[in-house]
C-alpha cells in the first residue's frame, strides 16, 4: 500500500500519478486525507481529555482524603469518559476506512510507464525470427492430440474446462522444462530454490495485493479459510512478512516451482483453446527483495534472466513495457515477455516482470535496517515468471513442428527430456 505520509506531503504528485491509471483514484486520496484529518483531530482531543481526566482523578483523591464532597468532579470525570469513548469510536472507524481505502489504492506508476490501455503498451525489443514452414502450421492442441501428449477431454471430465491433462512425453517435457528453468536460476543466477505451500492464509494473500481486489478470481477452501495460490509470488514474498532484515541480508533471491490456480481463466471466452488460458498451470517464479536504490536495476536483471531461457529454447519473443491501464495494482513498472506461436498466429505472454517498489513490503511489513543507528526502511520487492509453462509448451510445439506431425526439441532440452523429438502416437 502507499505510505499515508506520502499522501499528506506529496498530495498532488501522488494524485497526478494515480490519475494516469484511473481518473477516479485522486478522489480516493482526498477521502483518505479527509479521514486522516478527522482521526488526528479526534486523537488530539482524546489526549487532552485523558490529561484532563488524570487531573480530575487527582483532585478527587485529594478531596476524599480531606473528607470533602467529590461528587461534582466524579460526575465531570464520567462525562469526560463518555466523550472519550465516543471519540475512540470515531478514531476506530476512521482507521478502518483509511486501511480499506489504502488497500484498494494501487501503486503509483513510474514516469516512464506510458498512459493508456493495453493498446498503448510499448514494444521495446524483439529477439529472433518467426519460424517458417513449407506447410500450414497446426495449433498445439491438434499437435498434442496427434502426439498423444495432451488430453483436454479427460481433463474436462475430471475437473471441468480449463484443466488439461498432459500424457507420457508431454508430462515428461513439462517436467524437463521445469528442471531446466530451475537449474539455470540456481546455478547461473544465484537464486535459492524453495518449495512453498500451495495453500495460504488471507493475510498472505493481502500482503502481495491479491486481496481484497482479486478475491473473486481466486480459489478458496471455505472450511479452513485458506486460498489456493495464483502464483508462487504470494507465498515466497510472504516468507519474510513481519521481519526486520539487515541491509547485509539483501538482496534475497528466491526461485520456486508451483502449480498456480486462477478462476479468471476463460474470461469472456477469450483464448480458451488448448493451453492458452487455463485454471491450473505450472510456473517457475523469481522473487527478489532489494535495497530501494537497487530496485530499478534489479528489474532489468530479473527480466534478462527470463529472456535467457527463451533464447536458449530458440523461441521468437518480444519485450513490452506495459501501459498504466495494463499494469497490475501492486506494480510500479512491468515488462511482459511474449513468444510467437505460429500455429495460432499470435503472441503469447509467458512472463511478467515487475518492480513493486515498497508497495507490497508495506502491506506485508517487510523491513530492513542499514545500521543500528538508523531507522528501519521497507524493502523493495520484485517478481517475474521465468517461465509460465502452458504457453511455453504451446509455442515450443508450434515452433518446432514438422510436416510429418513430429516435433523436434531444442538441444538444450535433450538431457532434461531424454528425447530429441516427439513423434506421433500409433
Secondary structure as UniProt FT lines:
FT   HELIX           4..9
FT   HELIX           11..19
FT   TURN            20..21
FT   TURN            23..24
FT   HELIX           25..66
FT   HELIX           71..104
FT   TURN            111..112
FT   HELIX           118..120
FT   STRAND          122..127
FT   HELIX           140..147
FT   STRAND          150..151
FT   HELIX           152..159
FT   TURN            161..162
FT   STRAND          165..166
FT   HELIX           169..187
FT   TURN            188..189
FT   STRAND          192..193
FT   STRAND          199..200
FT   HELIX           202..208
FT   TURN            211..214
FT   HELIX           215..217
FT   STRAND          220..221
FT   TURN            222..225
FT   STRAND          226..228
FT   HELIX           232..237
FT   HELIX           238..240
FT   TURN            241..242
FT   STRAND          244..246
FT   HELIX           247..249
FT   STRAND          252..261
FT   TURN            263..266
FT   HELIX           267..269
FT   TURN            274..275
FT   STRAND          280..290
FT   HELIX           292..294
FT   HELIX           295..312
FT   TURN            313..314
FT   STRAND          317..321
FT   HELIX           324..326
FT   TURN            329..330
FT   STRAND          333..341
FT   TURN            342..345
FT   STRAND          346..355
FT   TURN            357..358
FT   HELIX           359..364
FT   STRAND          367..369
FT   TURN            372..373
FT   STRAND          377..378
FT   STRAND          380..388
FT   HELIX           389..399
FT   TURN            403..404
FT   STRAND          407..408
FT   HELIX           411..417
FT   STRAND          421..422
//
